[in-house]
Amino acid sequence: MRTNETPHYDASVNTTGCCPKFNPGGWDDQELHFTDKPFVRATTHSVMHVPVNMGSVFARVNEHIADAGASDEGQFIV
């Protein structure tokens, strides 16, 4: 794997219905340099540590990412 390339997420292992299960294989001994990498920061509200507005926050953030032309399906970390 090349420097700054993240391992591919296997979306078929999705027990929660939300996000694929994290597979640590491929992450060992990787060098990631975040210089000139686009980042998005968002804040959600929670009640008793349970997020209550994640859906609307993700929708808003995804819209900003699409508007900026910054989406990269192969290199995406949440």
Biopython code that builds the backbone (N, CA, C, O; Angstrom):
import numpy as np
from Bio.PDB.StructureBuilder import StructureBuilder

atoms = [
    (1, "MET", "N", (0.835, -1.176, 0.000)),
    (1, "MET", "CA", (0.000, 0.000, 0.000)),
    (1, "MET", "C", (0.887, 1.248, 0.000)),
    (1, "MET", "O", (1.933, 1.272, 0.648)),
    (2, "ARG", "N", (0.473, 2.258, -0.712)),
    (2, "ARG", "CA", (1.243, 3.489, -0.824)),
    (2, "ARG", "C", (1.085, 4.348, 0.426)),
    (2, "ARG", "O", (0.094, 4.232, 1.148)),
    (3, "THR", "N", (2.079, 5.217, 0.679)),
    (3, "THR", "CA", (1.980, 6.181, 1.770)),
    (3, "THR", "C", (0.751, 7.055, 1.545)),
    (3, "THR", "O", (0.459, 7.454, 0.418)),
    (4, "ASN", "N", (0.040, 7.345, 2.621)),
    (4, "ASN", "CA", (-1.172, 8.176, 2.614)),
    (4, "ASN", "C", (-2.383, 7.475, 2.027)),
    (4, "ASN", "O", (-3.408, 8.119, 1.803)),
    (5, "GLU", "N", (-2.302, 6.210, 1.778)),
    (5, "GLU", "CA", (-3.459, 5.468, 1.274)),
    (5, "GLU", "C", (-4.033, 4.659, 2.424)),
    (5, "GLU", "O", (-3.304, 3.935, 3.100)),
    (6, "THR", "N", (-5.328, 4.777, 2.649)),
    (6, "THR", "CA", (-5.962, 4.026, 3.734)),
    (6, "THR", "C", (-6.494, 2.702, 3.207)),
    (6, "THR", "O", (-6.884, 2.609, 2.043)),
    (7, "PRO", "N", (-6.512, 1.667, 4.064)),
    (7, "PRO", "CA", (-7.067, 0.378, 3.635)),
    (7, "PRO", "C", (-8.540, 0.513, 3.271)),
    (7, "PRO", "O", (-9.250, 1.357, 3.819)),
    (8, "HIS", "N", (-8.987, -0.314, 2.355)),
    (8, "HIS", "CA", (-10.376, -0.289, 1.897)),
    (8, "HIS", "C", (-11.299, -0.824, 2.986)),
    (8, "HIS", "O", (-11.002, -1.843, 3.609)),
    (9, "TYR", "N", (-12.423, -0.138, 3.216)),
    (9, "TYR", "CA", (-13.434, -0.627, 4.157)),
    (9, "TYR", "C", (-14.298, -1.667, 3.461)),
    (9, "TYR", "O", (-14.725, -1.465, 2.324)),
    (10, "ASP", "N", (-14.555, -2.774, 4.138)),
    (10, "ASP", "CA", (-15.435, -3.814, 3.613)),
    (10, "ASP", "C", (-16.847, -3.519, 4.095)),
    (10, "ASP", "O", (-17.192, -3.845, 5.230)),
    (11, "ALA", "N", (-17.656, -2.914, 3.259)),
    (11, "ALA", "CA", (-19.009, -2.506, 3.641)),
    (11, "ALA", "C", (-19.962, -3.685, 3.798)),
    (11, "ALA", "O", (-21.081, -3.506, 4.279)),
    (12, "SER", "N", (-19.544, -4.889, 3.401)),
    (12, "SER", "CA", (-20.440, -6.042, 3.515)),
    (12, "SER", "C", (-20.571, -6.522, 4.959)),
    (12, "SER", "O", (-21.546, -7.193, 5.297)),
    (13, "VAL", "N", (-19.607, -6.188, 5.812)),
    (13, "VAL", "CA", (-19.675, -6.563, 7.229)),
    (13, "VAL", "C", (-20.248, -5.366, 7.982)),
    (13, "VAL", "O", (-19.513, -4.540, 8.522)),
    (14, "ASN", "N", (-21.581, -5.291, 8.004)),
    (14, "ASN", "CA", (-22.266, -4.128, 8.551)),
    (14, "ASN", "C", (-23.347, -4.601, 9.516)),
    (14, "ASN", "O", (-24.523, -4.668, 9.157)),
    (15, "THR", "N", (-22.946, -4.928, 10.740)),
    (15, "THR", "CA", (-23.889, -5.485, 11.713)),
    (15, "THR", "C", (-24.798, -4.431, 12.329)),
    (15, "THR", "O", (-25.871, -4.767, 12.828)),
    (16, "THR", "N", (-24.392, -3.162, 12.305)),
    (16, "THR", "CA", (-25.191, -2.106, 12.933)),
    (16, "THR", "C", (-26.172, -1.462, 11.971)),
    (16, "THR", "O", (-27.104, -0.785, 12.407)),
    (17, "GLY", "N", (-25.987, -1.656, 10.672)),
    (17, "GLY", "CA", (-26.826, -0.982, 9.693)),
    (17, "GLY", "C", (-26.396, 0.451, 9.458)),
    (17, "GLY", "O", (-27.056, 1.185, 8.721)),
    (18, "CYS", "N", (-25.302, 0.858, 10.072)),
    (18, "CYS", "CA", (-24.823, 2.238, 9.943)),
    (18, "CYS", "C", (-23.462, 2.282, 9.265)),
    (18, "CYS", "O", (-23.312, 2.832, 8.174)),
    (19, "CYS", "N", (-22.480, 1.697, 9.925)),
    (19, "CYS", "CA", (-21.103, 1.781, 9.456)),
    (19, "CYS", "C", (-20.493, 0.388, 9.386)),
    (19, "CYS", "O", (-20.839, -0.475, 10.192)),
    (20, "PRO", "N", (-19.588, 0.153, 8.435)),
    (20, "PRO", "CA", (-18.950, -1.157, 8.364)),
    (20, "PRO", "C", (-18.089, -1.417, 9.593)),
    (20, "PRO", "O", (-17.553, -0.489, 10.198)),
    (21, "LYS", "N", (-17.965, -2.680, 9.952)),
    (21, "LYS", "CA", (-17.124, -3.072, 11.081)),
    (21, "LYS", "C", (-15.671, -2.756, 10.752)),
    (21, "LYS", "O", (-15.198, -3.023, 9.648)),
    (22, "PHE", "N", (-14.974, -2.184, 11.726)),
    (22, "PHE", "CA", (-13.566, -1.847, 11.520)),
    (22, "PHE", "C", (-12.727, -3.111, 11.473)),
    (22, "PHE", "O", (-12.818, -3.957, 12.362)),
    (23, "ASN", "N", (-11.914, -3.239, 10.440)),
    (23, "ASN", "CA", (-10.987, -4.355, 10.293)),
    (23, "ASN", "C", (-9.578, -3.775, 10.391)),
    (23, "ASN", "O", (-9.145, -3.058, 9.488)),
    (24, "PRO", "N", (-8.849, -4.077, 11.484)),
    (24, "PRO", "CA", (-7.535, -3.465, 11.669)),
    (24, "PRO", "C", (-6.470, -3.962, 10.695)),
    (24, "PRO", "O", (-5.396, -3.368, 10.604)),
    (25, "GLY", "N", (-6.754, -5.052, 9.960)),
    (25, "GLY", "CA", (-5.780, -5.555, 8.995)),
    (25, "GLY", "C", (-5.493, -4.516, 7.923)),
    (25, "GLY", "O", (-6.415, -3.929, 7.357)),
    (26, "GLY", "N", (-4.236, -4.294, 7.651)),
    (26, "GLY", "CA", (-3.846, -3.309, 6.651)),
    (26, "GLY", "C", (-3.441, -1.978, 7.251)),
    (26, "GLY", "O", (-2.854, -1.145, 6.561)),
    (27, "TRP", "N", (-3.743, -1.761, 8.523)),
    (27, "TRP", "CA", (-3.396, -0.492, 9.169)),
    (27, "TRP", "C", (-2.034, -0.552, 9.857)),
    (27, "TRP", "O", (-1.419, 0.489, 10.092)),
    (28, "ASP", "N", (-1.556, -1.749, 10.181)),
    (28, "ASP", "CA", (-0.268, -1.868, 10.866)),
    (28, "ASP", "C", (0.860, -1.356, 9.982)),
    (28, "ASP", "O", (0.880, -1.588, 8.773)),
    (29, "ASP", "N", (1.790, -0.662, 10.607)),
    (29, "ASP", "CA", (2.997, -0.148, 9.947)),
    (29, "ASP", "C", (2.692, 0.791, 8.788)),
    (29, "ASP", "O", (3.495, 0.905, 7.862)),
    (30, "GLN", "N", (1.554, 1.461, 8.822)),
    (30, "GLN", "CA", (1.207, 2.432, 7.781)),
    (30, "GLN", "C", (1.683, 3.817, 8.185)),
    (30, "GLN", "O", (1.643, 4.170, 9.364)),
    (31, "GLU", "N", (2.123, 4.586, 7.234)),
    (31, "GLU", "CA", (2.475, 5.978, 7.462)),
    (31, "GLU", "C", (1.423, 6.842, 6.800)),
    (31, "GLU", "O", (1.220, 6.782, 5.588)),
    (32, "LEU", "N", (0.761, 7.642, 7.609)),
    (32, "LEU", "CA", (-0.238, 8.567, 7.085)),
    (32, "LEU", "C", (0.230, 9.988, 7.363)),
    (32, "LEU", "O", (0.489, 10.346, 8.512)),
    (33, "HIS", "N", (0.337, 10.779, 6.337)),
    (33, "HIS", "CA", (0.727, 12.180, 6.449)),
    (33, "HIS", "C", (-0.486, 13.010, 6.040)),
    (33, "HIS", "O", (-0.968, 12.908, 4.912)),
    (34, "PHE", "N", (-0.968, 13.825, 6.959)),
    (34, "PHE", "CA", (-2.205, 14.551, 6.710)),
    (34, "PHE", "C", (-1.983, 15.961, 6.174)),
    (34, "PHE", "O", (-2.917, 16.763, 6.146)),
    (35, "THR", "N", (-0.773, 16.271, 5.752)),
    (35, "THR", "CA", (-0.504, 17.557, 5.134)),
    (35, "THR", "C", (-1.277, 17.650, 3.820)),
    (35, "THR", "O", (-1.232, 16.729, 3.004)),
    (36, "ASP", "N", (-1.969, 18.736, 3.621)),
    (36, "ASP", "CA", (-2.752, 18.996, 2.404)),
    (36, "ASP", "C", (-3.911, 18.024, 2.214)),
    (36, "ASP", "O", (-4.416, 17.888, 1.099)),
    (37, "LYS", "N", (-4.346, 17.344, 3.277)),
    (37, "LYS", "CA", (-5.534, 16.485, 3.211)),
    (37, "LYS", "C", (-6.726, 17.306, 3.687)),
    (37, "LYS", "O", (-6.635, 17.974, 4.718)),
    (38, "PRO", "N", (-7.837, 17.272, 2.964)),
    (38, "PRO", "CA", (-9.015, 18.018, 3.422)),
    (38, "PRO", "C", (-9.649, 17.353, 4.647)),
    (38, "PRO", "O", (-9.775, 16.130, 4.705)),
    (39, "PHE", "N", (-10.044, 18.170, 5.618)),
    (39, "PHE", "CA", (-10.706, 17.692, 6.822)),
    (39, "PHE", "C", (-12.043, 18.391, 6.966)),
    (39, "PHE", "O", (-12.219, 19.524, 6.518)),
    (40, "VAL", "N", (-12.974, 17.710, 7.591)),
    (40, "VAL", "CA", (-14.270, 18.295, 7.925)),
    (40, "VAL", "C", (-14.476, 18.089, 9.411)),
    (40, "VAL", "O", (-14.225, 17.007, 9.942)),
    (41, "ARG", "N", (-14.933, 19.131, 10.074)),
    (41, "ARG", "CA", (-15.212, 19.023, 11.501)),
    (41, "ARG", "C", (-16.669, 19.371, 11.726)),
    (41, "ARG", "O", (-17.179, 20.349, 11.179)),
    (42, "ALA", "N", (-17.336, 18.562, 12.536)),
    (42, "ALA", "CA", (-18.742, 18.806, 12.844)),
    (42, "ALA", "C", (-18.993, 18.466, 14.305)),
    (42, "ALA", "O", (-18.243, 17.705, 14.916)),
    (43, "THR", "N", (-20.045, 19.033, 14.852)),
    (43, "THR", "CA", (-20.418, 18.797, 16.243)),
    (43, "THR", "C", (-21.845, 18.296, 16.298)),
    (43, "THR", "O", (-22.725, 18.818, 15.614)),
    (44, "THR", "N", (-22.071, 17.277, 17.120)),
    (44, "THR", "CA", (-23.426, 16.775, 17.331)),
    (44, "THR", "C", (-23.820, 17.023, 18.782)),
    (44, "THR", "O", (-22.964, 17.168, 19.654)),
    (45, "HIS", "N", (-25.111, 17.069, 19.023)),
    (45, "HIS", "CA", (-25.631, 17.195, 20.383)),
    (45, "HIS", "C", (-26.013, 15.808, 20.875)),
    (45, "HIS", "O", (-26.410, 14.945, 20.092)),
    (46, "SER", "N", (-25.889, 15.604, 22.180)),
    (46, "SER", "CA", (-26.240, 14.297, 22.729)),
    (46, "SER", "C", (-26.987, 14.451, 24.044)),
    (46, "SER", "O", (-26.864, 15.457, 24.743)),
    (47, "VAL", "N", (-27.755, 13.438, 24.355)),
    (47, "VAL", "CA", (-28.459, 13.343, 25.623)),
    (47, "VAL", "C", (-27.996, 12.049, 26.274)),
    (47, "VAL", "O", (-28.184, 10.966, 25.720)),
    (48, "MET", "N", (-27.394, 12.163, 27.443)),
    (48, "MET", "CA", (-26.847, 11.003, 28.152)),
    (48, "MET", "C", (-25.905, 10.206, 27.248)),
    (48, "MET", "O", (-25.957, 8.977, 27.211)),
    (49, "HIS", "N", (-25.049, 10.917, 26.525)),
    (49, "HIS", "CA", (-24.022, 10.356, 25.639)),
    (49, "HIS", "C", (-24.595, 9.661, 24.402)),
    (49, "HIS", "O", (-23.884, 8.915, 23.729)),
    (50, "VAL", "N", (-25.854, 9.896, 24.102)),
    (50, "VAL", "CA", (-26.474, 9.336, 22.900)),
    (50, "VAL", "C", (-26.687, 10.487, 21.921)),
    (50, "VAL", "O", (-27.431, 11.419, 22.228)),
    (51, "PRO", "N", (-26.049, 10.443, 20.748)),
    (51, "PRO", "CA", (-26.231, 11.531, 19.781)),
    (51, "PRO", "C", (-27.680, 11.617, 19.318)),
    (51, "PRO", "O", (-28.311, 10.602, 19.023)),
    (52, "VAL", "N", (-28.201, 12.848, 19.257)),
    (52, "VAL", "CA", (-29.609, 13.022, 18.889)),
    (52, "VAL", "C", (-29.797, 13.661, 17.520)),
    (52, "VAL", "O", (-30.901, 13.623, 16.976)),
    (53, "ASN", "N", (-28.755, 14.244, 16.951)),
    (53, "ASN", "CA", (-28.929, 14.914, 15.658)),
    (53, "ASN", "C", (-27.879, 14.494, 14.635)),
    (53, "ASN", "O", (-27.526, 15.279, 13.754)),
    (54, "MET", "N", (-27.382, 13.278, 14.741)),
    (54, "MET", "CA", (-26.329, 12.833, 13.824)),
    (54, "MET", "C", (-26.790, 12.794, 12.376)),
    (54, "MET", "O", (-26.023, 13.130, 11.473)),
    (55, "GLY", "N", (-28.026, 12.392, 12.144)),
    (55, "GLY", "CA", (-28.526, 12.314, 10.772)),
    (55, "GLY", "C", (-28.489, 13.654, 10.071)),
    (55, "GLY", "O", (-28.031, 13.749, 8.932)),
    (56, "SER", "N", (-28.970, 14.697, 10.744)),
    (56, "SER", "CA", (-28.982, 16.022, 10.119)),
    (56, "SER", "C", (-27.570, 16.579, 9.981)),
    (56, "SER", "O", (-27.272, 17.267, 9.005)),
    (57, "VAL", "N", (-26.699, 16.292, 10.941)),
    (57, "VAL", "CA", (-25.311, 16.763, 10.856)),
    (57, "VAL", "C", (-24.595, 16.078, 9.694)),
    (57, "VAL", "O", (-23.911, 16.741, 8.915)),
    (58, "PHE", "N", (-24.745, 14.750, 9.570)),
    (58, "PHE", "CA", (-24.110, 14.037, 8.462)),
    (58, "PHE", "C", (-24.633, 14.536, 7.119)),
    (58, "PHE", "O", (-23.858, 14.694, 6.176)),
    (59, "ALA", "N", (-25.932, 14.783, 7.023)),
    (59, "ALA", "CA", (-26.505, 15.279, 5.766)),
    (59, "ALA", "C", (-25.912, 16.640, 5.410)),
    (59, "ALA", "O", (-25.555, 16.880, 4.257)),
    (60, "ARG", "N", (-25.805, 17.532, 6.400)),
    (60, "ARG", "CA", (-25.258, 18.872, 6.161)),
    (60, "ARG", "C", (-23.789, 18.786, 5.765)),
    (60, "ARG", "O", (-23.358, 19.452, 4.824)),
    (61, "VAL", "N", (-23.021, 17.969, 6.481)),
    (61, "VAL", "CA", (-21.595, 17.833, 6.190)),
    (61, "VAL", "C", (-21.383, 17.215, 4.807)),
    (61, "VAL", "O", (-20.533, 17.678, 4.047)),
    (62, "ASN", "N", (-22.146, 16.178, 4.478)),
    (62, "ASN", "CA", (-22.019, 15.560, 3.153)),
    (62, "ASN", "C", (-22.355, 16.541, 2.046)),
    (62, "ASN", "O", (-21.748, 16.503, 0.976)),
    (63, "GLU", "N", (-23.319, 17.422, 2.293)),
    (63, "GLU", "CA", (-23.661, 18.449, 1.298)),
    (63, "GLU", "C", (-22.488, 19.403, 1.100)),
    (63, "GLU", "O", (-22.169, 19.762, -0.033)),
    (64, "HIS", "N", (-21.840, 19.818, 2.192)),
    (64, "HIS", "CA", (-20.674, 20.699, 2.083)),
    (64, "HIS", "C", (-19.523, 20.010, 1.347)),
    (64, "HIS", "O", (-18.836, 20.635, 0.539)),
    (65, "ILE", "N", (-19.316, 18.728, 1.629)),
    (65, "ILE", "CA", (-18.255, 17.975, 0.952)),
    (65, "ILE", "C", (-18.540, 17.895, -0.546)),
    (65, "ILE", "O", (-17.642, 18.100, -1.362)),
    (66, "ALA", "N", (-19.783, 17.599, -0.904)),
    (66, "ALA", "CA", (-20.154, 17.509, -2.323)),
    (66, "ALA", "C", (-20.015, 18.860, -3.012)),
    (66, "ALA", "O", (-19.503, 18.937, -4.129)),
    (67, "ASP", "N", (-20.469, 19.931, -2.350)),
    (67, "ASP", "CA", (-20.373, 21.272, -2.937)),
    (67, "ASP", "C", (-18.924, 21.677, -3.191)),
    (67, "ASP", "O", (-18.632, 22.390, -4.151)),
    (68, "ALA", "N", (-18.016, 21.219, -2.325)),
    (68, "ALA", "CA", (-16.603, 21.562, -2.469)),
    (68, "ALA", "C", (-15.880, 20.626, -3.435)),
    (68, "ALA", "O", (-14.711, 20.844, -3.752)),
    (69, "GLY", "N", (-16.575, 19.578, -3.906)),
    (69, "GLY", "CA", (-15.933, 18.606, -4.787)),
    (69, "GLY", "C", (-14.833, 17.836, -4.080)),
    (69, "GLY", "O", (-13.852, 17.430, -4.704)),
    (70, "ALA", "N", (-14.997, 17.633, -2.765)),
    (70, "ALA", "CA", (-13.944, 17.018, -1.958)),
    (70, "ALA", "C", (-14.208, 15.561, -1.626)),
    (70, "ALA", "O", (-13.469, 14.974, -0.836)),
    (71, "SER", "N", (-15.234, 14.962, -2.200)),
    (71, "SER", "CA", (-15.558, 13.574, -1.888)),
    (71, "SER", "C", (-14.564, 12.635, -2.560)),
    (71, "SER", "O", (-14.233, 12.791, -3.735)),
    (72, "ASP", "N", (-14.100, 11.666, -1.797)),
    (72, "ASP", "CA", (-13.191, 10.649, -2.314)),
    (72, "ASP", "C", (-13.616, 9.322, -1.710)),
    (72, "ASP", "O", (-13.208, 8.990, -0.597)),
    (73, "GLU", "N", (-14.424, 8.568, -2.424)),
    (73, "GLU", "CA", (-15.026, 7.340, -1.897)),
    (73, "GLU", "C", (-13.995, 6.332, -1.412)),
    (73, "GLU", "O", (-14.272, 5.578, -0.479)),
    (74, "GLY", "N", (-12.828, 6.299, -2.013)),
    (74, "GLY", "CA", (-11.825, 5.322, -1.632)),
    (74, "GLY", "C", (-10.974, 5.731, -0.450)),
    (74, "GLY", "O", (-10.276, 4.892, 0.119)),
    (75, "GLN", "N", (-11.009, 6.984, -0.068)),
    (75, "GLN", "CA", (-10.154, 7.498, 1.006)),
    (75, "GLN", "C", (-10.999, 8.283, 2.001)),
    (75, "GLN", "O", (-10.850, 9.499, 2.123)),
    (76, "PHE", "N", (-11.877, 7.596, 2.707)),
    (76, "PHE", "CA", (-12.835, 8.266, 3.575)),
    (76, "PHE", "C", (-12.770, 7.656, 4.959)),
    (76, "PHE", "O", (-12.929, 6.444, 5.104)),
    (77, "ILE", "N", (-12.539, 8.473, 5.987)),
    (77, "ILE", "CA", (-12.495, 7.992, 7.368)),
    (77, "ILE", "C", (-13.471, 8.817, 8.186)),
    (77, "ILE", "O", (-13.475, 10.046, 8.119)),
    (78, "VAL", "N", (-14.306, 8.122, 8.967)),
    (78, "VAL", "CA", (-15.224, 8.824, 9.879)),
    (78, "VAL", "C", (-14.683, 8.666, 11.274)),
    (78, "VAL", "O", (-15.278, 9.170, 12.227)),
]
sb = StructureBuilder()
sb.init_structure("model")
sb.init_model(0)
sb.init_chain("A")
sb.init_seg("    ")
for serial, (resi, resn, name, xyz) in enumerate(atoms, 1):
    if name == "N":
        sb.init_residue(resn, " ", resi, " ")
    sb.init_atom(name, np.array(xyz, "f"), 0.0, 1.0, " ", f" {name:<3s}", serial, name[0])
structure = sb.get_structure()
